[in-house]
Amino acid sequence: MRELTATSYLSNRMRQNLASYLINDLGCDWRAGAAWFETHLIDFDVYSNQGNWLYLSGCGTDPRGGRRFNPDKQARDYDPDGSYRALWCR
């Protein structure tokens, strides 16, 4: 969220991780997250944004649940030295 607020951008991987965390770990309504992304992303695209949020919430055209990204595994796989977390998680 800090990176998005500061830069108006997130990689697609981080967008999906964040959406998964907000929906599955914090219990947020996917529509609130999608709306927040819409107001902050410089490269906002309604179809990609809504599609990602619907997919991760289990409300899309493939409504299977259980699309939770494991934050610890994602950090190990994509930020093994912790540099990204050190930059944005202060």
WOPE-V295676 format. One record per residue. RES is the residue in three letters. SS is DSSP state (H for helix, E for strand, L for the rest). PHI is phi in degrees with one decimal (none if undefined). PSI is psi in whole degrees, -180 to 180 (999 if undefined). Layout:
res-><RES RES>
ss-><SS SS>
phi-><PHI PHI>
psi-><PSI PSI>
This chain:
res-><MET ARG GLU LEU THR ALA THR SER TYR LEU SER ASN ARG MET ARG GLN ASN LEU ALA SER TYR LEU ILE ASN ASP LEU GLY CYS ASP TRP ARG ALA GLY ALA ALA TRP PHE GLU THR HIS LEU ILE ASP PHE ASP VAL TYR SER ASN GLN GLY ASN TRP LEU TYR LEU SER GLY CYS GLY THR ASP PRO ARG GLY GLY ARG ARG PHE ASN PRO ASP LYS GLN ALA ARG ASP TYR ASP PRO ASP GLY SER TYR ARG ALA LEU TRP CYS ARG>
ss-><L H H H H H H L L L L H H H H H H H H H H H H H H L L L L H H H H H H H H H H H L L L L L H H H H H H H H H H H H L L L L L L L L L L L L L H H H H H H H H L L L L H H H H H H L L>
phi-><none -64.8 -63.3 -61.7 -64.8 -77.1 -116.7 63.3 -147.7 -145.3 -64.3 -60.7 -58.9 -70.3 -60.5 -69.8 -61.4 -65.4 -60.3 -60.2 -63.3 -63.6 -74.3 -87.3 -95.7 -100.5 71.0 -75.8 -71.5 -59.6 -67.1 -68.0 -63.9 -62.4 -66.5 -65.3 -59.7 -58.0 -78.6 -110.8 -75.2 -70.7 -106.9 -56.0 -132.9 -56.8 -71.9 -66.4 -64.0 -62.5 -59.8 -62.1 -66.2 -63.3 -59.1 -72.4 -84.1 80.6 -105.4 -82.6 -70.0 -118.6 -77.8 -66.1 -82.8 80.3 -94.5 -102.2 -84.3 -79.5 -59.6 -67.2 -66.4 -60.7 -63.7 -63.2 -73.6 -113.5 -144.8 -61.8 -91.8 77.4 -67.2 -63.9 -62.5 -63.2 -72.0 -106.8 -110.9 -99.2>
psi-><-37 -42 -45 -44 -41 -34 -13 25 149 147 159 -39 -45 -35 -44 -40 -45 -44 -45 -45 -46 -42 -53 -33 -38 -10 26 152 128 -30 -34 -42 -43 -41 -39 -44 -42 -39 -17 -28 127 -29 33 133 120 -40 -45 -44 -55 -40 -47 -46 -43 -44 -49 -26 -12 17 -1 -161 -15 80 23 134 -174 26 64 127 131 111 -38 -43 -41 -42 -43 -42 -39 -8 56 -29 -3 11 -39 -47 -40 -36 -43 -13 68 999>
